[in-house]
Amino acid sequence: MTATGAPKVGRTRVDRALSRGPLGALRLLGPGLITGASDDDPSGIATYSQVGSQFGYGLLWTALFTLPLMTAVQELCARIALQTGVGLGVTLRRKFPAALVGGAVLALLVANTINIGADLGAVAAGINLLVDERLRPLYLVIPVAAMILMFQLFSTYGRLVSIFKWLTLALFAYVITAVLSHPSVTQLATGTVVPHLEVSADFIAALVAVLGTTISPYLFFWQASSEVDELHRTGEGLYRQHRGVNKRQLVAARVDVMIGMAFSQVVMYCVILTSASALHAHGHTNVQTAQQVATSLAPLAGRFAFVIFAVGLIGTGLLAIPVLSGSAAYAAKEFLGIGGGLATKPRQRPTFYLIIIAATLVGVVLNAIGLDPIRALFITAVINGIVAAPLLVLIVLLGSDRRVMGRRVSRGLSRVLTWLAAGFMAIAAVALLVTLVRH
């Protein structure tokens, strides 16, 4: 042990965790698990609910289709961070034109801020559902935002990570409601393994929405920055920039990412399944928000299903909102070249936390001026859909650059899947723009 308290080189957190057996191995779950869980925010739940209510079991297959793509993308983001020892924004800024990277970061800030507003409104609406809508959701937005900011500003990094991990348990609510909705086993199996395709504007829009929700730009930055924060929290970041990432550490990160992404897609699958069996099958084909799903579940699947779904909505929002504001702050500070992170104190790096506060407060203001959640989600989908494709191309090029990645350069399956993800996101962006022009 050095005077700084950093662990000896060669005795990393992976080694220490694995030496404690299965329970120790569970402690390795962190950035990947949290990233995957935060992907299922109330905005994502609303998208999956719309898809299930409109097309029934027909789009269940998209959960399996997008799983390897998003896993490959998030693994690459984690690998870049672990190999370079810095966040994604820093690495992008070093290699590509500042105007190009800055434009992507600015779009991310706008999309995340609007998304924070929509998710704050969703959490407030979820709480209001549990009290039989006796309060105006707006009265709940401010205390929810204040509570989240208090945790971010005054909790230690270790406690924040622990809270985030516990909040991932809220996602099991959607697994429970899927069972309570009594799905048709035959239709479930068919929708899962047989891709259903339609040549219609609504169907194309649904596919674009699913892609944009599962492969979102804010997840790229959060994954990478979380990995770097873990390095610094454990002291490994003191020497990692010069040594890169060893095989055991890379395997641990990959397992974390794979579990997180699988968790995310199981939840996506269950929400589509719930909406298909409890709503679409009973003629409810025009659901727009997750709150409407919860309300509709009461007479169709019982009061318990309604309560569980509402609790899941609250829990996922409480997890996603700090991730959204945090990823915005990470992207901005890495591009601007300033310090800070959730592992530092506000008084040490105030600019980083000011970005978090500003994004959250704007989200509150959007609710105060009557934010239309459907319109807000549409705007963020447009921004994310347009930004994701070029940003993915830059990230894939980074992963293929031996000067940046050394012996951890992308190869084989990783390169194929990440380029496929970039290609599909580009097609989705074009389809989205065509839809906008026609309407």
N, C-alpha and C positions, 0 to 999 in steps of 0.2 A: 504494500500500500504506500503510495507516494504521499508527500506532504499535502497535496491538494485533495486527497481523499479519493482519487481516481483509482479504479481497479487496475491490477497489473495487466500489461499486454499479454494476451494468451489466456487470461482468466476472465472471460466476458460474461455478460448477463445471461447469455445462452448457456454457457458452461455451468454457471451457478444454478440456473433454473432446472436444467436437465438433471443435475446431480441430486435434486430433491424428489425425483420420481415423477409420476403422472400429475400430481397436484402442482409440482413446480413447473411442469411443461405448460399447464394451463395459464400460468402467469406470463407466458410469452405472448399470449393473445393480447393485442392492444390496438395499434394503428389500423391494421387491416379489418379487425372486427368492428371497431368504431366507425370506420369509413363505410363499410358495408351496411351497417345498421342505420347510419345517418342518411343513406341513399333512399331509405323508405320514410321520408319525412311526410307530413300531411299533404304536401303538394303532390308527392309521388303516389300516396295512397289515393288521392282524388283522381289522378290520371288512371290508375289501375281500376278504380271503381267505375269510371266512365267506360273504359274498354270492356269490362265484364258485363255491365248493364246493357251496353249497346250491342255487343257481338256474342254474348254468352260465353260458351266454352271455346269458341273459335280461335281465341288468341292465347290460350294457355301455353301453346308450344313456344311462344316468344321468350318465356322464362328460361327454357333450356337453350334456346338459340343464342341469347345474349350473354349467358353465363360465361362461356369460355372467352368471349370478346372482352368483357369488362374485367375478368380476372387477369387476362394478359396485359391489359392497359394499366391496371393498378399495380401489378407486379413490376412492370417496367418503371413506373413512377417511384416505387419503393426502392428498386435496384439502383436507379440513378442517384437518389438521395443517399443511400448507404455507401455507394462507391465514391461519390464526390464529397460527402460530408456537409453539403449545403442544400438549401431548398431548391425547388424546381425553378422558381422565378430567377434566382441567381444564375443557375446554369443556363437557362434560356437567354438571359441578358448577355451573358458572356459570349455566346455563339452567334446569335441572330440580331438583326437590326433592332435598335431600341424602339423605333416607331411601331414595328410589327408586334413586338412583345407588349409594348405599352398599350396599344389598342386593344389587345386581348385582355389585359389586366383591367383596363377601364370598363370594358363590357362585362367582365366578371363582377366587378364592384357593383355595377348597376343592377345586374340580374340577381345577385345575392341579396342586395338590399330590398328589392321588391319581393323576393322570395321570403325574406325574414318577415316582412309585413304580412304576407299571406299566411305564413305559419303561425305568427303570433295570433292572428285572428282565428285560426283553426283551433289552437290550444284553448283560447278563451271560449270559443263556441263549444268545444268538447266539455269543458267544465260546466258551462251553462246547461248542456244537455243533461248532466247528472243531477242538476238541481231543478229539473223540470222547467227550464228556461224562465226562471224568475228574475234573472238579472240581464241587463244589456251586456252583450259580449265586450263592448268597448270599455266598460267599467273594470273588466278583468285583464285587459291587455296591458295596462300600465303596471299593475303588481306582478304580472307574469314576467314582463320585460325587466323590471327592477330585480326580481329574484334571480333571473339568469345572469344579469350583470354583476350582482353581488358575488355569485359563485365564481365568475370569471376574474373579477378584480381582487378578491380577497382569499380565495382558496389556494392551497399549494397545488403545484402541477400534479403531484402524486394523487392528491385527493380528487382533482378534476378528472383524471383518467379513471379512477375508481368509480366515480359517480357516472361517468359515461358508460362504463362497462355494465353497471347495474341497470342503467336505463335501457340497454339493449334487450333486457328481459321483457320490456313492454311489448316488443314485437311478437312475443308468443301469443299475445291476445288475438292476433289475426289468424294464427293456426287454430286456436280454439273456436273462433267464430266460423272458420271454414268447415270444421266438423259439425258444429251446431246447425249449419245451413242445409244439411242433408243432401249433398250433391248426388247427381245421377252418376253412378260408377261407370256405366258404358260411355256416356258422353264425356266424362272426365278423361277416360283412357284415350278416347279418340282425339279429343282436343289437345291432349298432351303430346302425342306422338305423330299425329297426322296434321301437317301444316294446312291451315285453312286460309285461302287467299281470295280476295275480291278485287275487281277492277272498278273501284269507286273512290270518289274524293274522300268520303268519310273513313273508309278503310285505310287508305294511304295516310291520312292525317293521324289515325290511331297508331299505325306502325311507327310513324315519325315521332309521335309523343312517347311511345314506349322506349324507343332508342334514346331520345333526348333525356328521358328521366333516369334511365339506368346508366348511361355513359355521360355524366355531367362534368363540365370543366372544373367546378369547385372541388370535386373529389380528387382530381389530379394533384392540386396544390395541397390539400389537406393531408393526403396520404404521405407525400414527400416531406412536408414540414413536420408532421408527427414523428416520422422516422428520425429526423434530425434532432428533434426535441428529446426523443428517447436516448439517443447517443449522448447528448450533453447531460441529461439527467443522471445517467449511469457513469459518466466520466469517460466513456469510450470515444466521444467526439474530440477529445484532446489529442488523440493520435490517429484517428480514423482517416482524416483527410490525406495522410501520407501513406497509409497502408491499404486503403480500399476495404472491401468487405470479404471476410473469409467464408469458406463454403458452409460451415455450420450456421453462421449468422444469416447467410442468404437463404438457406433451407428453412430456418425458423421464420424469416419474414415471408417466404412464399407460402408456408403452411398457414400463417396468420391471414394473409390475403385471401387464400383459397377458402378458408373457413368463413371469413367475413363476407365474401362475395356469394358463397353458397347460401349463407344465412339470408342475405338480401334478396336473393331470387326465390327462396322458399316463401318468404313473406309476400313478394310480388305475386307468386303463383296462388297463394292462399287468398289474397284480396280479390284477384280476378275470379277465382273459384267461388268465393262468397257472393260476389255481385252477380255472377252468372246463375248460381243455383237459387239464391234468395230473392233476387230482383228480376233479372232477365226472364227467368222461367215463369214469373208471375206477372209479366207484362210491364214491369218498371224498366223502361229502356232509355230514359232520358235523365238519369242521375248525373248531377254536375259536381257535387262536392262530397267529401267524406262524411260530413255531418248529415247529409241527406241519406247516405247509406245507413248510418247508425240509427236514424229515426225510422227508416223503412224496415230495419231488422226486427224491431219490437213486435209488430203484429205478425210478421212472417216466420221468424225464428225464435221468438220469445224474448222476454225482458232481460234475461241473463246475457244473451248474445248482444243485445243493444248496449248494456253496461260495459261488457268486455271490449267491444269495438270502440266505445267512447274513451275508455281508459287507455287503450292502445294509441288512440289519436293524440291524447295528452302527452303520454310518455315519449312517443316518437318526435313530437314537436319540441319537447324540452331537451331532447338530444340534438335535433337537427339545427335549431336556432343558433346555439353557440358554435356549432361546426361551420355554419354558413358565415357568421360574422368573423370567426377565427380564420377561415380560409381566405376571406376577403382581406383581412389584415396581413396575413402571411404573404399573399400575392403582392400586395401594395408595398410592403416593407422590403421584400426581396428585390422587387424591381427598382425601388428608389435607393436601395443600398443602405438602409438604416437597420439598426439592431432591434431586437425584441422577439418575444415569443411567449407562449403561455407558461413556459418554464422560468421566465423572469418575472420580477415584481413590477407593478405599475410605476413605482417611483424610479426604478432603474431605466425603464424604456417606456416613457409615457406616450410617445407617438403611436406605438403599436396599439396600446389600449384605447387611445383616442379614436382610432379608426373603428375599433369594435363598438365603442360607445356611440359614435356617430351613425354607424350602420343600423344599430338597434333602435336608436331614437328616431331615425327616419322611418323605420318600420312602424313604430308607434304612431307617428304623424300620418302615415298613409292610412292607417285604420281610423284615425280621428277625422280625416277628411272624406271618409266613406269609400275606402278601397273596395273595389269590386273584385272578389277573389278569383272569379273565372277569368276576368280580363287580365288580372295580374299574372296568373299562371300562364295565360296565352303569351303575354309579353316576354316573360322569362323563358318560355319554351322557344320563342323566336330567337332571342338573343343567344341562348345556349346552343341552339341548333346551328346558328351561323358561326359561332366562335369555336365550337368543339372540333369541327373538321380540320381547319388550318392549325389549331393548337395541337391536335393529335399528330399531324404530319411533322410538326417541329419536334415533338417529344419522341416520335419514332426515329427521326433522323439523329437525335441526341443518342438514343440507345444503340444506334448503328455506328456511331463515331468512336473509333478505337482510341483517339486522343483523349476523349472524355471518359470513356468506360474501361479502357485497358482490357484486361482479360475477361471482364464482365460484360462485354459487348453482346448485343442481342444476336441470337442465332436461331436457326431452324424454326421450330413451332412458334416461339415467341415472336419472331419477326413476321411470320405469316399471319398470325392472329392479330397483331397490332396494326399491320397494314390493312387487313380486312376490316378491322374496326374503323380505321380512318376512312376507308373507302365507303363503307355503309353510312357513316356519319355524313360524308360529303353528298351521297345520294339523297339522304334524308333532308339535308339542308336545301338542296336544289328542289326537291319535291315540296318542301315547305314554302319556298319562295314562289314556286309556280302556283301553289294553292292561294297564296296571298294576292298574287297578281290577278288571278281569275275571280277573286271575290272583292 
